[in-house]
Amino acid sequence: MTDVPRVELRPGYSIARIISGCWQLTPDHGGGPNDEAEVLRRFAELVEHGFTTFDCADIYEGTEAMLGRFRATLPDPDSIQVHTKFVPDKATLAELDDATIDAVIDRSRRRLGVDTLDLVQFHWWDYEVPGLMRLYDRLLNAQLKGRIRFIGVTNFNTPELRKLIDRSASIVSMQVQYSLVDRRPERQMADACREANIGMFAFGALAGGYLSDRYLGQPPPEAPNRSLTKYGLIIDDAGGWDAFQALLGTLGTIADKHAAGIDQVAARWVLDRPGVSAVILGIGSRSRAKQNQRLGQLALDDADREAIAAGLAAMRIPDGEPYDLERDSSSVHSGIIRTNLQDAN
């Protein structure tokens, strides 16, 4: 096992600072290997290189069960950390009750083959619909009973996060979209998380793959998939394709200097931001073990950071708090978000 950067979220609970994300493995996305044997081989390769932390969700079809099968093959199943989510359907938020919450938690435990889930990160689609605190209380109850070890949240804005913190100091993590083209967490979220000892897990650090050598000097893709559509809208909000290309050029120069890739420079920038405990990088169509290893070793210097800051000065931060654009039904960003996936899983 290769030594990689780790962080202790709480005493006795250490995770890799580069988390392997499983969203791309869902049939809906189709961004990873189609053969489960190959997926399990990728999992094993990541663990062999020290990347022992995985991110999945109750609504990422098949991923909890696949990680459960992988976990069962390990000499020490507890040598990996699996973070899952609780994402209720938006259409039935008002109907969510204790029995349903308990059933979803038990389903995740069964799929992953564990008595205690390492970390459950929960989401709430509409703050105007009552029930958020009831869900939080029920998860706290599950934690008290030993069914959940730690509780986190995903895609909350800062005011709502503060309400949860005021109710209980149990939240250990915030999964949030954060990248060079989406710096919304820097408005309030990063400070709030540091003050409450909540680690930020940044997803979208590569903007769906846009922050890579592949798109340097290229026009926008003509037929983007759902992920590229999502992050393309963020690029538009951040200043458009020309400004983005200028930033990619800067990142390319820095990458060449360090014998790295643009994606590694972009992810390293996020990893170095105040309050960020880890980045989540998807298990895509190519193995990331060695790329992640290089990312863990990459060190940006002052000149690199100054060059990146100069490039960012020509760009904007998208409006509002994290996930507010995606939550707003009048926004183009909400049109690509799927909000009712429990029945499919």
N, C-alpha and C positions, 0 to 999 in steps of 0.2 A: 504493500500500500504506500502510495506517495504522499508525503506531507503536503497538505493544502491549508490555506487560511481557514480558521474556524472562529466561531464566536460563541460565548456562553450566554444564552438568553436568560437563564436563571441558574442558580447554583446546581450543578450536577446535570444540566441539560445543554450539551454542546452540539452545534450544527455546522455544516460546511457553509462558508460564506457564498459559495456558488451552488445554488439549489437547482436540481434537475427537474424541470417542469414537464408535466405529462399532457397538457391540453392538446398539443399537436397530435397525440396518439389516438384521439377520438375519431371514430369513423366520419363524423361530420366535417372535421378539419382535413384529415388525410395528409398531414404533413410529416408523418414518420413512417417507419417500416410497416408494411402490410402484414408481415409474418410475425406471429407472436414469438417464435423461437429467436428471431433476430432481435426483437425488442428486449427479451430477457437477456440475451447476450450483451446488448448495449448497457442494460442495467448493471450486469456483472462487471463490465469493463469500467464503468464509472466508479463503482465501489472499490474495485481494485486500485484505481488511481486516487482514492481518498474522498471521492464525492459521494458521501453516504446519505445525503438528505434529498428527499423527493417531495414534489408538490403535486397533489391530485385534487379531486373534488367528487362529491356525491353526484354531480351532474356531468362529469367528464366520463361519458359512457365507456364502461369496461376498464377504466384505469385503476380503480380501487381493487378490483378482483385480480387484475394482472399483477399489481404490486404485491397482493396477498400471496399469489402463487410464487412470485420471485422470492419473497421473504421466507417462504417455507423451504426453499432450496439452500438457504444459508446455514452454515454450521452454527452461527450465532445470529438468529433472527433479530435480536435486539441491537445488532451492530449498525443498523440503519435507522433513520428517522423518516417517518412518513407523515406529511402534513396534508390533511384533507380539509374539506369545507362543508358548510351547511348553507345551501342556497335555496330557500323556499321559492315556490312559484309566485310571481307577482299577481297572477289572477286570483290566487286563493290566500293572499296574505292575511286578510281579515278572518279567515276560517282556521288559521293555524292554532292547534291546541297542544296540550302537553303530550297526549298519546301519540300524535303525529311526530312531534319533535323526538320523543323517545324512540319511536320506530325507525326514524332516519338514522339516529346515532347507532342503534343496534345493527341496522343494515350495514353501516360503514365498518363496524367492529367485525361483523361476520365476513364481509368481503375481504378485509385486510387480515383476518385471522388473528385478531388480538383481543385481549380483554379490555385493554386501556388504549384509547387513541392518543397518539403523541400530542397532536395539536389540531384543534378544530377551529377554523376561521369562518365566521358567519357574516352573512350579508343581509341587507334589508333594502328592498327596492324603492319604497315610497314612505318617506318619513311622516306623511299625513295619515297613513293607515295605522291605527293602534295595534300594538302587539309586540313591538320591538323589545321593550323591557321584559315582557313575559318570556320571549325567546331567550334573552340573556339570562334571566333568572333560572330558566329550565336547564340551560347549559351549565350554569353554576351548580345546580343540583346534581347534574350528571358528573361534574368534576368532584363534588363532595363524595359521591358514591364510588369513585374510582373508575368510571367509564371513560373519562377524559382526563388527560394529564394537564394540558394547557389550553387556554382559550385565546384566540386572536380574532381579528376582524379583517374584512376585505372590502375595498371600494366604499369606504365611508368618507364624508367630509369632516373637517375639523370640528365645527360646532357640535355635530352629532357624536363624534368621538369623545369630546369633552363630557357630554352628558353620561356616556357609558362609564368613563373614568370616575365621575362623581358618584356613580352608583356603587362601583366596586373597583378595587385596584388589581383585578385579576387578569386584565388583558396584557399579553406579552408581545404581541406583534400586530402590525398593520401592513397588509398587502396592498400596494398602491402602484399605479402606473407612474413611472418616473424614468425620464431619459433626457438626452440633450435637446430633444424637440418638445418634450413635455415636462416642464419644470413647475407645474402647478403645486407640487408638495412644498416648494420653497416659500410659498406665501405664508402659511401658518402651520401646516402639518408637521414639518420637520421639527420645529421648535416644540410643538405640543407633545410629540412622541419622545423627544429627549427629556422633557420635563417629567414625563410619566414613566420613564424607563421602558418604553415600548420600542421594540426594534422594527424598523421599516424593512419590508421585503419588497424590492423593486421588481415589477414585471414590466415588459415592454421596453426594456433597456436598449434593445436593438431595433425598436420600432418595427417589429414584425419582419426584420431582415433588411429594411431600408438602410440602416446604419451599418453598411458593409461595403466591401470593395466592389461587389456586384453592381451597385447602382451609381458608382462614381463615373461621371461623364456621360450618363445615360438619361434618356427621357423617361417620364413616368411609365409604368407598365400599362399596356393597352387593356388587358383583361385581368385586373387584380383579383386575387381571392378575397375572402371575407376579412382575413387578417390584414392584408395590405390595404384594403379599402378603409378599414378602421384607422390605421396609422397614417394613411394618405391624407385623411381629413385633418389629423393633428398637424401634419406638415403644412397643410394649407393655412391652418390657423396660426402656425408659428412663423409664417412669412413667405410661404410658397416654395416652389421647386427650385428657382434660381438661388434663393438664399440658402436653401438646403444643400445645393450643389457646392456653393462656396464653403459651407461648413464641412462637407465631405472632403473637399480638397485639403483643408487644414488638417483634418484627421488623417488623411492619406499621407501627408508629409510627416506627421508625428509617427504614424505606424511604420513607415519606411525607416525612420531613425532608430526605432526599437526592434526592427525585424519582426514586426507583428502585423496583425490585420486591423482594418478599421473597426471591425466589430469588437476586437479585444480592447482597443483604445476607448471606444464608446462605453463599453461595460465597465472598464476600470474607472472611468470618470464618475460613473454612478456609484460604484463601490466606495469611492473615496469621499462621497458627499456626507456632510454631517448628518447623523441619525440613521444612515443606511447600514443595516446589519448584514444584508445579503442581497444578491440579485438572483432572479429566477430566469434561467436560460432553458429554452425548450429542447426536448429530445427530438431533433428533426430528422431529416433524411440522411444526414451524415453524422458519424460519431463525433461527439464533442469532447471526449475525455482529454485528449492531448491539447485541444484548443483551450479548454478550461484550465488545464495545468499551466499553460503559457500565460493565460490571463491572471492566474493567481500569483505568478512571479513578476508580472509587469509592474514597473514603478514609473509613474509620470513625474517629471521634474517641474520646477517652477516655470521654465520656459514653455513647456508643453501646456501647462495650465493657463498661462498668460495668453498663448496663442488661441486656445479654445475659448477663453473669455472674450477675446476680441471678436472671434467669429460669432459668438452668441449675442454680442452687443447689437448685431444687425438683425437679430431675430426677436420675435415676440414670445411671451408666455401665453398659451391659450387661456381663455377667460375662465374665471371662477376658481372654485376649489376642486380637488381631485374628484373625478367621476360626476361632477354636477352637469357637465355637458351631456354625458352619456345617459344620465338619469332624466333629463329634461325631454319630455315627449315632443316638444316643439322644435327640438334641435335635430339637425341631420345626423348627429352622432348617435342618437338613440335608435335610428332606423335599422342599424345592423346588429343591435344587441338582442339576444334571445333570452326571454325572461321567464319562460315556462317550460322547464326541462325535467322536472321531477318525474312526470309520468313516463318519460322515455327511458328512465333508469331504474 
